């Protein structure tokens, strides 16, 4: 196993300061670089779990917070940080045998770099130098060219000197309040895997003005009817196994007619709420062309964000795609599904597809698997949104490692699934994220798929559970769409709460919890023929 000095050199191949090649005795000036090194050493050695500061907890916290403040104000590592750094850079001990004095230096550098980075990733009214530098590199600022020189990979990592092929660092929204893990050790910075494993993108599109702490979100469980022939067996094209595809037979031929339907939904919802801020459609519910015109329309209506499952859009030489589109302001992020859906005999029977797909075979979703990415979008100051596509909610690798480290305040899972019940798989996996890192999770499926999973003839008076809400400290809530209704309007509240790191540092109550206040069904009087709900 490598020794500590070798790991420092590996993470900083060009030296620890710009213009000082082959020198590692100076602490990096940019806090995220120092954090990447210290956090990597803490994770590899496990020293964060057994560190004892040698002084009272109160004295330790006071010291690291004060040193972090000085670093933030003076724009250079204080002398104490330089001394701690020299212990790391000169230590030839194997990392698994890390001496206590090096452990102490490692944990202190981690904590101080974290404190020095307070506010980074968000756009405050009076940003400090480090915040301003990051914002200049991230946005269309006149100073962007110079800032991009310092932060060449700013969407993928905050690091300046640590290559993304070694480790990435991103801003952070929440700190896990359970467990003893590295992600519990920081408030403002998150250590993430290298770019080859999974790439996390951080997007800012929020001006530093005051927003309401309430968010009205319109969930549209479209399509409302899903015929069995939307599923079809596909040619394996030389690959082993059996593959199925999904045809979007529920969409209108003219994409422009969909805008009128969206306007009807918005108008009906706005009669019950002062303003609608966001809209969500389930997995593969829209085509790319329809999603684009809907996004344009909602942007003109002043929506803050729009999330939709988009597919399949296969080219002549490529497989179909299954993508989540996340529109925040004028920015668009496209995130491919990470894992194919596998249909077995039980699911074929549950969704009444036995006359379309042979139940004696295992069927894999016929989609392209692209580079693994997770997008974090700032939708309110201090609050971030992340999106998962169906199977990705249930798989630990690679997305959930990143989700737990960054701690998105709101996670939306777009599903092509049956009724959303707490005792089914979406409820179980939503609970995992609600506990660690404390995210609020919304799962959304289509009414058409929920109908296909009905085991008994439906009641004319019963609705179907097309969404599920789970937040920390409370039971999951199934959200039912009543008969003859077209959408659910969710009233969410963003409330500040205090988070604590493993070493006892408080964030001062600046973290946000997203809570469901109430929800109500939305009905439109004269929907187009392809958007009629019909009898359940």
C-alpha positions as CSV (number, residue, x, y, z in Angstrom):
1,X,0.0,0.0,0.0
2,X,1.2,3.5,-0.8
3,X,2.6,5.8,1.9
4,X,1.0,9.1,2.8
5,X,3.5,11.3,0.9
6,X,3.1,9.2,-2.3
7,X,-0.7,9.7,-2.1
8,X,-0.3,13.4,-1.8
9,X,2.0,13.5,-4.9
10,X,-0.4,11.3,-6.8
11,X,-3.3,13.6,-6.1
12,X,-1.2,16.7,-7.0
13,X,0.9,15.6,-9.9
14,X,2.0,19.1,-10.8
15,X,2.9,20.1,-7.3
16,X,0.8,21.6,-4.5
17,X,0.9,25.2,-5.8
18,X,0.8,26.7,-9.3
19,X,4.3,27.6,-10.5
20,X,6.0,25.3,-7.9
21,X,6.3,22.1,-9.9
22,X,7.7,19.1,-8.0
23,X,7.2,20.8,-4.7
24,X,4.6,19.4,-2.3
25,X,5.6,21.1,1.0
26,X,3.2,24.0,0.6
27,X,-0.5,23.7,1.3
28,X,-2.7,24.4,-1.8
29,X,-4.1,27.9,-1.7
30,X,-7.5,26.8,-3.1
31,X,-9.4,25.1,-0.2
32,X,-11.1,22.3,-2.3
33,X,-7.7,21.0,-3.4
34,X,-6.5,20.7,0.2
35,X,-9.9,19.1,1.1
36,X,-9.5,16.5,-1.7
37,X,-6.2,15.4,-0.4
38,X,-7.2,15.4,3.3
39,X,-10.5,13.7,2.6
40,X,-8.9,11.0,0.5
41,X,-6.4,10.3,3.2
42,X,-9.1,10.3,5.8
43,X,-11.2,7.8,3.8
44,X,-8.4,5.5,2.8
45,X,-7.0,5.3,6.4
46,X,-10.4,5.5,8.2
47,X,-8.8,8.0,10.6
48,X,-11.9,10.2,10.7
49,X,-13.6,7.5,12.8
50,X,-11.0,7.2,15.5
51,X,-9.5,10.8,15.5
52,X,-9.3,12.5,18.9
53,X,-8.2,16.2,18.8
54,X,-6.2,16.2,22.0
55,X,-8.1,19.2,23.4
56,X,-11.7,19.7,24.4
57,X,-14.3,19.4,21.7
58,X,-15.3,23.1,22.2
59,X,-11.7,24.2,21.8
60,X,-11.2,22.1,18.7
61,X,-14.4,23.4,17.1
62,X,-13.5,27.0,17.9
63,X,-10.0,26.6,16.5
64,X,-10.9,25.0,13.2
65,X,-13.8,27.4,12.6
66,X,-11.5,30.4,13.3
67,X,-8.7,29.1,11.1
68,X,-11.2,28.4,8.3
69,X,-12.6,32.0,8.6
70,X,-9.1,33.4,8.3
71,X,-8.3,31.3,5.3
72,X,-11.6,32.6,3.7
73,X,-10.8,36.2,4.5
74,X,-7.0,36.2,3.8
75,X,-7.2,34.0,0.7
76,X,-4.2,32.0,1.8
77,X,-3.7,29.1,4.2
78,X,-2.9,30.3,7.7
79,X,0.4,29.3,9.2
80,X,-1.2,26.5,11.3
81,X,-2.6,24.9,8.1
82,X,0.9,25.1,6.5
83,X,2.3,23.2,9.5
84,X,-0.4,20.5,9.4
85,X,0.2,20.1,5.7
86,X,3.9,19.6,6.1
87,X,3.1,16.6,8.3
88,X,1.2,15.0,5.4
89,X,3.6,15.8,2.7
90,X,6.7,14.5,4.6
91,X,5.1,11.4,6.0
92,X,6.5,8.2,4.5
93,X,4.4,5.9,6.7
94,X,2.0,3.5,5.0
95,X,-1.5,5.1,5.0
96,X,-3.1,2.2,6.9
97,X,-0.6,2.8,9.7
98,X,-1.1,6.6,9.9
99,X,0.5,8.1,13.0
100,X,-1.8,10.0,15.4
101,X,-0.2,13.3,14.8
102,X,-0.7,12.9,11.0
103,X,-4.3,11.8,11.6
104,X,-4.9,15.0,13.6
105,X,-3.4,17.1,10.8
106,X,-5.5,15.3,8.2
107,X,-8.8,15.8,10.0
108,X,-8.0,19.4,10.8
109,X,-7.1,20.3,7.2
110,X,-10.3,18.6,6.1
111,X,-12.4,20.6,8.6
112,X,-10.7,23.9,8.0
113,X,-10.9,23.6,4.2
114,X,-14.6,22.8,4.6
115,X,-15.1,25.9,6.8
116,X,-13.1,28.1,4.4
117,X,-15.5,27.0,1.5
118,X,-18.7,28.1,3.3
119,X,-21.3,29.3,0.7
120,X,-19.5,27.9,-2.3
121,X,-21.8,26.5,-5.0
122,X,-24.6,29.0,-4.1
123,X,-25.2,32.6,-5.2
124,X,-25.5,34.8,-2.1
125,X,-26.1,38.5,-2.0
126,X,-22.6,39.3,-0.7
127,X,-20.3,36.5,-1.9
128,X,-16.8,36.2,-0.6
129,X,-13.7,35.8,-2.8
130,X,-13.8,32.0,-3.1
131,X,-17.6,32.1,-3.9
132,X,-17.1,34.9,-6.5
133,X,-14.3,33.0,-8.1
134,X,-16.4,29.8,-8.4
135,X,-19.4,31.8,-9.7
136,X,-17.3,33.5,-12.3
137,X,-16.1,30.2,-13.6
138,X,-19.6,28.7,-13.5
139,X,-21.7,31.4,-15.0
140,X,-21.5,33.8,-17.9
141,X,-19.5,36.4,-16.0
142,X,-17.0,38.9,-17.7
143,X,-14.4,37.3,-15.4
144,X,-15.1,33.8,-16.6
145,X,-12.0,33.4,-18.8
146,X,-9.6,34.0,-15.9
147,X,-11.6,32.0,-13.5
148,X,-11.8,29.0,-15.9
149,X,-8.0,29.0,-16.0
150,X,-8.0,28.3,-12.3
151,X,-11.0,26.0,-12.4
152,X,-10.8,24.2,-15.8
153,X,-13.4,21.5,-15.0
154,X,-15.7,23.6,-12.9
155,X,-19.0,21.7,-13.6
156,X,-17.4,18.3,-12.7
157,X,-15.1,19.3,-9.8
158,X,-14.2,22.3,-7.7
159,X,-10.5,21.3,-7.7
160,X,-7.9,23.3,-9.5
161,X,-4.8,21.1,-9.1
162,X,-6.3,17.6,-8.3
163,X,-7.2,16.0,-11.7
164,X,-10.7,14.7,-12.0
165,X,-9.3,11.3,-13.0
166,X,-8.0,11.0,-9.4
167,X,-10.8,12.6,-7.3
168,X,-13.6,15.1,-7.6
169,X,-15.0,17.6,-5.1
170,X,-18.4,19.3,-5.4
171,X,-20.4,21.7,-3.2
172,X,-22.8,20.2,-0.7
173,X,-26.5,20.7,0.3
174,X,-26.9,18.6,3.4
175,X,-24.8,16.6,5.9
176,X,-25.8,13.1,6.8
177,X,-27.1,13.1,10.4
178,X,-26.8,9.3,10.8
179,X,-23.9,6.9,10.6
180,X,-20.2,7.4,10.9
181,X,-18.9,8.0,7.4
182,X,-16.7,10.5,5.6
183,X,-19.8,12.3,4.2
184,X,-20.7,13.1,7.8
185,X,-17.5,15.1,8.2
186,X,-18.3,18.2,6.1
187,X,-20.9,20.8,5.5
188,X,-19.8,22.6,2.4
189,X,-17.6,20.2,0.3
190,X,-18.2,16.6,-0.8
191,X,-15.5,14.1,-1.9
192,X,-16.7,12.2,-4.9
193,X,-15.3,9.3,-7.0
194,X,-13.1,10.0,-10.0
195,X,-14.7,11.1,-13.2
196,X,-14.4,7.7,-14.8
197,X,-16.7,6.1,-12.2
198,X,-19.5,8.7,-12.3
199,X,-19.6,12.4,-13.1
200,X,-21.4,14.8,-10.9
201,X,-22.5,18.1,-12.5
202,X,-23.4,21.1,-10.3
203,X,-25.6,23.8,-11.9
204,X,-26.4,27.3,-10.7
205,X,-29.3,29.2,-12.2
206,X,-30.6,31.1,-9.2
207,X,-30.2,34.9,-8.8
208,X,-29.5,36.1,-5.2
209,X,-33.0,37.5,-4.7
210,X,-35.4,36.3,-2.0
211,X,-37.5,33.4,-3.0
212,X,-40.7,32.2,-1.2
213,X,-40.1,29.2,1.0
214,X,-43.0,27.5,-0.6
215,X,-42.9,25.5,-3.9
216,X,-46.0,24.5,-5.8
217,X,-45.2,21.4,-8.0
218,X,-47.5,20.0,-10.6
219,X,-47.2,16.2,-11.1
220,X,-48.6,15.0,-14.4
221,X,-48.9,11.2,-14.5
222,X,-49.1,11.0,-18.3
223,X,-49.8,8.8,-20.3
224,X,-53.2,8.1,-18.7
225,X,-53.8,5.0,-20.9
226,X,-51.1,2.5,-21.9
227,X,-52.0,-0.2,-24.4
228,X,-50.1,-3.5,-24.2
229,X,-48.8,-3.1,-27.8
230,X,-46.7,-0.2,-26.6
231,X,-44.3,-3.0,-25.5
232,X,-42.7,-4.9,-28.3
233,X,-40.0,-7.6,-28.6
234,X,-36.8,-6.3,-30.2
235,X,-34.1,-7.8,-32.4
236,X,-31.2,-8.6,-30.1
237,X,-28.8,-7.4,-32.9
238,X,-26.2,-10.0,-32.2
239,X,-26.3,-9.6,-28.4
240,X,-27.2,-12.4,-26.1
241,X,-30.6,-12.4,-24.3
242,X,-34.0,-11.0,-25.2
243,X,-34.8,-7.3,-25.4
244,X,-38.0,-5.3,-25.4
245,X,-38.8,-1.8,-26.4
246,X,-41.5,0.8,-25.7
247,X,-43.3,2.7,-28.4
248,X,-44.7,6.1,-27.4
249,X,-48.0,5.3,-29.0
250,X,-49.8,7.6,-26.6
251,X,-48.3,10.8,-28.0
252,X,-50.2,13.1,-30.4
253,X,-48.9,13.3,-34.0
254,X,-48.5,17.1,-33.9
255,X,-46.2,18.0,-30.9
256,X,-47.6,21.5,-30.9
257,X,-51.0,20.3,-29.7
258,X,-49.4,19.2,-26.4
259,X,-48.7,22.8,-25.5
260,X,-52.4,23.5,-25.4
261,X,-52.9,20.5,-23.0
262,X,-50.1,21.8,-20.7
263,X,-51.7,25.3,-20.7
264,X,-55.0,23.8,-19.7
265,X,-53.3,22.0,-16.8
266,X,-51.5,25.1,-15.7
267,X,-54.6,27.3,-15.9
268,X,-56.6,24.7,-13.8
269,X,-53.8,24.5,-11.2
270,X,-53.4,28.2,-11.0
271,X,-57.1,28.6,-10.1
272,X,-56.2,26.8,-6.8
273,X,-52.8,28.3,-6.1
274,X,-51.3,31.7,-6.5
275,X,-48.5,30.4,-8.7
276,X,-47.1,27.1,-10.0
277,X,-43.4,26.9,-9.8
278,X,-42.5,23.5,-11.4
279,X,-43.9,20.5,-13.4
280,X,-42.9,16.9,-13.5
281,X,-43.7,14.1,-16.1
282,X,-42.8,10.4,-15.5
283,X,-40.2,8.2,-17.2
284,X,-40.3,8.1,-21.1
285,X,-43.6,9.9,-21.1
286,X,-42.6,12.6,-23.7
287,X,-40.6,12.7,-26.9
288,X,-37.6,15.1,-27.2
289,X,-39.5,17.4,-29.5
290,X,-42.5,17.6,-27.1
291,X,-40.3,18.1,-24.1
292,X,-38.5,21.0,-25.8
293,X,-41.7,22.9,-26.7
294,X,-43.2,22.3,-23.3
295,X,-40.0,23.6,-21.6
296,X,-40.2,26.8,-23.8
297,X,-43.8,27.3,-22.8
298,X,-43.2,26.8,-19.1
299,X,-40.2,29.1,-19.2
300,X,-42.5,31.8,-20.6
301,X,-45.0,31.2,-17.9
302,X,-42.3,31.8,-15.3
303,X,-41.7,28.2,-14.1
304,X,-38.6,27.6,-12.1
305,X,-37.9,24.1,-13.3
306,X,-39.4,21.3,-15.4
307,X,-38.5,17.6,-15.2
308,X,-39.5,15.0,-17.7
309,X,-38.7,11.5,-18.7
310,X,-37.8,11.5,-22.4
311,X,-37.3,8.7,-25.0
312,X,-36.8,6.7,-27.0
313,X,-35.4,8.9,-29.9
314,X,-33.3,6.1,-31.5
315,X,-31.0,7.0,-34.4
316,X,-30.3,4.8,-37.4
317,X,-27.1,3.5,-35.9
318,X,-27.8,3.8,-32.2
319,X,-30.1,2.2,-29.6
320,X,-33.1,4.1,-28.1
321,X,-32.4,6.4,-25.2
322,X,-34.1,6.7,-21.8
323,X,-33.3,10.2,-20.5
324,X,-34.3,12.6,-17.8
325,X,-34.4,16.2,-18.9
326,X,-34.1,18.8,-16.2
327,X,-34.8,22.3,-17.2
328,X,-33.9,25.0,-14.6
329,X,-34.3,28.5,-15.9
330,X,-32.6,28.6,-19.3
331,X,-30.3,25.6,-18.5
332,X,-30.9,22.1,-19.7
333,X,-29.3,19.0,-18.2
334,X,-29.9,15.5,-19.8
335,X,-29.2,12.5,-17.7
336,X,-29.2,9.0,-19.1
337,X,-30.6,6.0,-17.3
338,X,-27.8,4.0,-15.7
339,X,-29.4,0.6,-15.5
340,X,-31.7,-1.4,-17.8
341,X,-35.0,-2.6,-16.6
342,X,-35.3,-6.4,-16.5
343,X,-38.7,-7.9,-17.0
344,X,-39.3,-11.3,-15.5
345,X,-42.3,-13.6,-15.7
346,X,-43.8,-12.1,-12.5
347,X,-43.7,-8.6,-13.9
348,X,-45.0,-9.7,-17.3
349,X,-48.0,-11.2,-15.6
350,X,-48.5,-8.2,-13.3
351,X,-48.5,-5.7,-16.2
352,X,-50.7,-8.1,-18.4
353,X,-48.1,-8.4,-21.1
354,X,-48.1,-12.2,-21.6
355,X,-49.6,-12.0,-25.1
356,X,-46.8,-9.6,-26.1
357,X,-43.7,-11.0,-24.3
358,X,-42.8,-14.6,-23.7
359,X,-42.9,-15.1,-19.9
360,X,-40.5,-18.0,-20.0
361,X,-37.7,-15.6,-21.0
362,X,-35.9,-12.7,-19.2
363,X,-36.4,-9.4,-21.1
364,X,-34.0,-6.5,-20.9
365,X,-34.9,-2.9,-21.8
366,X,-33.5,-2.1,-25.2
367,X,-31.8,1.2,-24.5
368,X,-28.3,2.8,-24.8
369,X,-26.3,3.0,-21.6
370,X,-24.1,6.1,-21.8
371,X,-21.6,7.8,-19.5
372,X,-22.9,7.8,-15.9
373,X,-23.8,11.2,-14.7
374,X,-25.7,12.8,-11.8
375,X,-26.9,16.4,-12.0
376,X,-27.4,18.7,-9.1
377,X,-29.4,21.8,-9.9
378,X,-29.8,24.7,-7.5
379,X,-33.5,25.6,-7.7
380,X,-33.6,27.8,-4.6
381,X,-30.8,29.4,-2.7
382,X,-29.4,26.7,-0.5
383,X,-31.5,23.9,-2.0
384,X,-30.7,21.5,-4.8
385,X,-32.6,19.1,-6.9
386,X,-31.4,15.7,-8.2
387,X,-33.3,13.3,-10.6
388,X,-33.1,9.5,-10.9
389,X,-34.6,7.3,-13.6
390,X,-36.5,4.2,-12.3
391,X,-33.9,1.4,-11.8
392,X,-31.3,4.0,-10.7
393,X,-33.3,4.5,-7.5
394,X,-32.9,0.9,-6.6
395,X,-29.2,0.4,-7.4
396,X,-26.5,1.6,-5.0
397,X,-23.8,2.1,-7.7
398,X,-22.9,4.5,-9.0
399,X,-25.5,7.2,-8.4
400,X,-26.3,6.8,-4.8
401,X,-22.7,7.2,-3.6
402,X,-22.8,10.6,-5.1
403,X,-26.3,11.5,-4.0
404,X,-25.5,10.7,-0.4
405,X,-22.2,12.6,-0.4
406,X,-23.7,15.8,-1.9
407,X,-27.1,15.5,-0.1
408,X,-29.6,16.8,-2.6
409,X,-32.6,18.4,-0.7
410,X,-35.1,17.0,-3.2
411,X,-34.7,13.8,-5.2
412,X,-37.3,13.1,-7.9
413,X,-37.5,9.6,-9.3
414,X,-39.2,9.2,-12.7
415,X,-40.7,5.7,-13.0
416,X,-42.5,3.5,-15.5
417,X,-44.0,1.4,-12.7
418,X,-47.2,0.3,-10.9
419,X,-49.0,2.0,-8.0
420,X,-46.7,3.9,-5.7
421,X,-47.1,2.3,-2.3
422,X,-44.9,2.4,0.8
423,X,-44.5,-1.4,0.9
424,X,-43.3,-1.6,-2.8
425,X,-39.8,-1.2,-4.0
426,X,-39.9,2.6,-4.6
427,X,-41.1,3.2,-1.0
428,X,-38.3,1.0,0.4
429,X,-35.5,2.7,-1.6
430,X,-36.9,6.2,-1.0
431,X,-36.6,5.5,2.7
432,X,-32.9,4.8,2.3
433,X,-32.2,8.3,0.9
434,X,-34.6,10.0,3.3
435,X,-32.5,8.6,6.2
436,X,-29.1,9.2,4.7
437,X,-28.5,12.0,3.7
438,X,-31.9,13.2,4.7
439,X,-33.2,14.0,1.2
440,X,-37.0,14.3,0.5
441,X,-37.9,11.9,-2.2
442,X,-40.8,12.1,-4.7
443,X,-41.5,9.1,-7.0
444,X,-43.7,9.6,-10.0
445,X,-45.2,7.0,-12.4
446,X,-47.8,7.2,-15.1
447,X,-51.5,6.5,-14.6
448,X,-51.3,4.1,-17.6
449,X,-48.7,1.9,-16.0
450,X,-50.5,2.0,-12.6
451,X,-53.6,0.8,-14.4
452,X,-51.8,-2.1,-16.1
453,X,-50.6,-3.4,-12.7
454,X,-54.2,-3.7,-11.3
455,X,-54.9,-7.2,-10.2
456,X,-58.6,-6.8,-9.8
457,X,-61.3,-4.9,-11.7
458,X,-61.1,-1.3,-10.6
459,X,-63.8,0.5,-8.6
460,X,-65.3,3.5,-10.3
461,X,-64.8,5.5,-7.0
462,X,-61.2,4.5,-6.2
463,X,-58.2,6.4,-7.5
464,X,-54.7,5.1,-8.2
465,X,-51.4,5.9,-6.4
466,X,-49.4,7.6,-9.1
467,X,-46.8,9.2,-6.8
468,X,-45.2,8.7,-3.4
469,X,-43.6,11.2,-1.0
470,X,-41.0,10.3,1.6
471,X,-39.1,12.6,3.9
472,X,-37.0,12.1,7.0
473,X,-38.8,11.4,10.2
474,X,-42.2,10.5,8.8
475,X,-44.0,7.7,7.0
476,X,-44.2,7.6,3.3
477,X,-47.3,9.2,1.8
478,X,-48.9,7.7,-1.3
479,X,-50.5,10.4,-3.5
480,X,-53.7,9.2,-5.2
481,X,-55.1,10.5,-8.4
482,X,-58.9,10.4,-8.2
483,X,-61.0,9.2,-11.2
484,X,-61.4,11.7,-14.0
485,X,-58.5,13.9,-12.8
486,X,-55.3,14.7,-14.7
487,X,-52.6,16.0,-12.3
488,X,-51.7,16.4,-8.7
489,X,-50.6,19.8,-7.2
490,X,-48.1,19.4,-4.4
491,X,-47.5,22.3,-2.0
492,X,-44.0,22.0,-0.6
493,X,-42.3,24.0,2.1
494,X,-38.6,24.7,2.4
495,X,-37.6,25.0,6.1
496,X,-34.2,25.6,7.6
497,X,-32.8,23.1,10.0
498,X,-29.5,22.7,11.8
499,X,-27.1,20.0,10.6
500,X,-24.0,18.8,12.5
501,X,-20.8,17.2,11.3
502,X,-19.2,14.1,12.9
503,X,-16.7,16.3,14.8
504,X,-19.5,18.5,16.2
505,X,-19.5,21.6,13.9
506,X,-22.8,23.2,13.3
507,X,-23.9,24.7,10.0
508,X,-25.8,27.5,11.9
509,X,-29.2,26.2,10.7
510,X,-28.6,26.9,7.0
511,X,-29.6,23.5,5.6
512,X,-33.0,23.0,4.1
513,X,-35.6,20.3,4.6
514,X,-38.3,20.0,1.9
515,X,-41.7,19.0,3.4
516,X,-45.0,18.1,1.8
517,X,-47.7,20.5,3.2
518,X,-50.7,19.3,1.2
519,X,-51.7,18.0,-2.2
520,X,-54.9,18.2,-4.3
521,X,-56.1,16.8,-7.6
522,X,-56.4,18.9,-10.8
523,X,-59.0,18.3,-13.4
524,X,-59.5,19.9,-16.8
525,X,-62.9,20.0,-18.5
526,X,-62.2,19.3,-22.1
527,X,-58.9,17.4,-22.6
528,X,-57.8,16.4,-26.1
529,X,-58.8,12.8,-27.1
530,X,-55.3,11.4,-26.5
531,X,-55.3,12.9,-22.9
532,X,-58.6,11.6,-21.7
533,X,-58.4,9.8,-18.5
534,X,-61.4,7.5,-19.0
535,X,-62.8,5.2,-16.4
536,X,-60.3,3.5,-14.1
